[in-house]
Structure formats: structure tokens, C-alpha cells
């Protein structure tokens, strides 16, 4: 499955009553919310000694991916293009891979 395939499959659950601007805001806010949930899981694992629940982490990362896909789509972008642009930026920043 490509990222664009995922975005197409996930888009069936977008709230059709939202305007494109509200859809973008909802997705951006959701992305921040889901990132916080991922952070909470990792923080509790590292700081409180709890086991890392990989299944729950996978679900929260999936929710973040959904929000990212909807945000991109609402802005007229594709996930494949977002990923490609990010790789180009990383290659320019770290042409030989990361070094401290």
C-alpha cells in the first residue's frame, strides 16, 4: 500500500459536513492531539516504568497518520508528495546520513 492508497482508503471517514477550511483545522488539531497521545504512552513507558503497549502505540500512530492524510488532502497535497519532499529536505540537510 502506498501512502496515497492509504489516504484514499482513509478519506471515506472524513466528515462531509465540514468545509475544506474546517476540515484542515480539524485535521491539524487532531494531529496535535494524537501526537500528545503518542507522547503520553512513551513518557509513561520511560518515566514511570510501564511496559510499552505496541498495539496501542500502533493505533495512536495510525490516528496521527489519518490526521496527516486529511490535512494534506485538505491543502491540496498528497502524502506521497509530502514524503518525497521530506526525503529531499533530509538528504540536503544530511547528505551522508546523520552525524552528531
SEDRENNU-877761 format. One line per 10 residues: number of its first residue (from 1); for each residue x, y, z of C-alpha. Coordinates in pm, 1 decimal, decimal comma. Layout:
REM SEDRENNU-877761
NUM	X:Y:Z ~ ...
//
This chain:
REM SEDRENNU-877761
1	0,0:0,0:0,0 ~ 134,7:342,4:-90,2 ~ 72,6:647,1:121,9 ~ -168,4:776,2:-143,1 ~ -354,8:443,0:-136,1 ~ -387,0:481,0:240,8 ~ -512,6:838,3:209,2 ~ -775,5:732,9:-44,1 ~ -895,4:448,3:177,7 ~ -899,3:663,5:490,9
11	-1077,9:954,4:325,0 ~ -1408,6:769,5:335,1 ~ -1431,9:859,4:704,6 ~ -1390,2:1235,7:658,2 ~ -1682,5:1436,0:796,2 ~ -1859,4:1552,9:477,6 ~ -2036,7:1837,7:656,3 ~ -1709,3:2026,6:716,3 ~ -1589,5:2293,8:476,7 ~ -1237,9:2244,0:336,1
21	-1103,8:2509,5:577,0 ~ -1272,7:2344,7:876,8 ~ -1154,8:2002,6:762,4 ~ -795,5:2132,6:756,4 ~ -833,0:2283,1:1103,8 ~ -992,1:1966,4:1239,7 ~ -712,9:1750,5:1094,0 ~ -436,4:1980,7:1221,8 ~ -586,9:1989,3:1571,6 ~ -634,1:1613,7:1561,8
31	-271,5:1566,6:1460,7 ~ -157,7:1763,7:1766,0 ~ -395,2:1567,0:1988,4 ~ -277,8:1229,5:1856,4 ~ 87,4:1332,2:1887,9 ~ 13,6:1408,3:2252,5 ~ -132,4:1061,3:2299,6 ~ 180,4:904,9:2147,3 ~ 394,0:1119,5:2375,6 ~ 189,4:1011,1:2677,3
41	245,5:643,7:2600,5 ~ 618,6:688,9:2553,8 ~ 652,2:914,0:2860,8 ~ 476,6:662,6:3084,1 ~ 699,6:389,6:2944,7 ~ 1024,2:581,0:3001,9 ~ 944,3:781,8:3314,0 ~ 704,6:554,1:3501,4 ~ 844,3:214,7:3406,6 ~ 526,7:95,7:3237,3
51	551,0:-151,9:2955,1 ~ 522,5:-5,7:2608,9 ~ 195,4:-124,8:2459,7 ~ 293,9:-164,0:2094,0 ~ -67,1:-227,9:1991,6 ~ -190,8:94,7:2147,0 ~ 108,4:283,2:2004,5 ~ 26,0:145,0:1658,4 ~ -334,4:266,2:1694,3 ~ -232,4:615,4:1804,5
61	24,4:642,0:1524,3 ~ -248,6:529,6:1284,1 ~ -478,7:803,1:1414,5 ~ -196,5:1055,1:1361,6 ~ -148,7:921,9:1007,4 ~ -519,6:969,2:938,0 ~ -499,1:1330,5:1055,0 ~ -187,3:1388,2:846,1 ~ -356,3:1242,3:538,3 ~ -666,1:1459,0:582,1
71	-457,5:1771,5:646,6 ~ -255,6:1708,3:332,2 ~ -564,9:1637,3:124,2 ~ -740,1:1947,4:259,2 ~ -441,9:2158,0:149,3 ~ -432,3:2002,2:-198,5 ~ -126,6:1787,0:-124,5 ~ -69,5:1413,3:-142,9 ~ 105,2:1205,1:121,4 ~ 342,6:1069,7:-141,9
81	442,7:1427,8:-229,8 ~ 480,4:1521,6:138,5 ~ 702,2:1216,6:195,6 ~ 909,3:1281,9:-117,7 ~ 961,8:1647,4:-22,7 ~ 1067,6:1547,4:328,6 ~ 1321,5:1295,4:198,3 ~ 1467,9:1563,0:-30,4 ~ 1496,4:1802,1:264,9 ~ 1663,3:1534,4:479,2
91	1906,9:1444,4:201,1 ~ 2004,3:1811,3:165,0 ~ 2043,5:1851,7:540,6 ~ 2231,4:1524,6:597,1 ~ 2383,1:1418,5:261,6 ~ 2594,6:1145,4:424,4 ~ 2339,2:1041,9:684,7 ~ 2306,6:1180,9:1034,2 ~ 2621,6:1270,5:1220,3 ~ 2631,4:1448,7:1556,3
//
